[in-house]
Amino acid sequence: MPSTFVVRDNKRIDWGIALAAGVIAMVVFGAIEAAFSWGGRGASAMHPFVVYGTATLNALAPNTAVGGGVRTAIVGGGLLLVLGALSGVILAYFVDRIGLPTAALVGAVFGLAMYAIDMYGIAKLLPVLSELRGWMSALAYVLQGLLAAALYKVLTRDGAVAPASGPDLRDLRHAPLV
């Protein structure tokens, strides 16, 4: 009595691509925030990075006065890169098994949720974040989430990455078991 071997899609998350997608999306987020800050808020393009750096330094050393210069902006940029990598991994977990359009929507909702958490939750503990509250930051958050999810889906498609050498074992539906 012959039987068939059924392969289920047990694809694992590609952590490297998830990290890269999150970091790339966060770099775009930083550029959007800098452009909005300079063009829309009338502040320095470094202002969002200084705000995130100030929030980070206030969280790590609450009794220390934060200067707000280039070093603070570098801390803010570093924080954003770490958060980008983390959001890429979280989004990869959520969007791994869904299609690209749905993944983009999930990413946009994720970005909006992160905006709400950051600007209305964490800002109660770190009031400096409320300086970035508004539609411009909300849009930047939505675009960051959408881009991270979409990049992950595009980069993990079959054929998007060079196949590994060796036999192709993806289609084993009709292989008889011995």
Secondary structure, DSSP 8 states (H G I E B T S, - for coil): ---B----------HHHHHHHHHHHHHHHHHHHHHHHHHTS-S-TTHHHHHHHHHHHHHH-TTS----SHHHHHHHHHHHHHHHHHHHHHHHHHHTTS-HHHHHHHHHHHHHHHHHIIIIIIHHHSGGGGGG-SHHHHHHHHHHHHHHHHHHHHHTSTTTS---SS---S--TT-B--
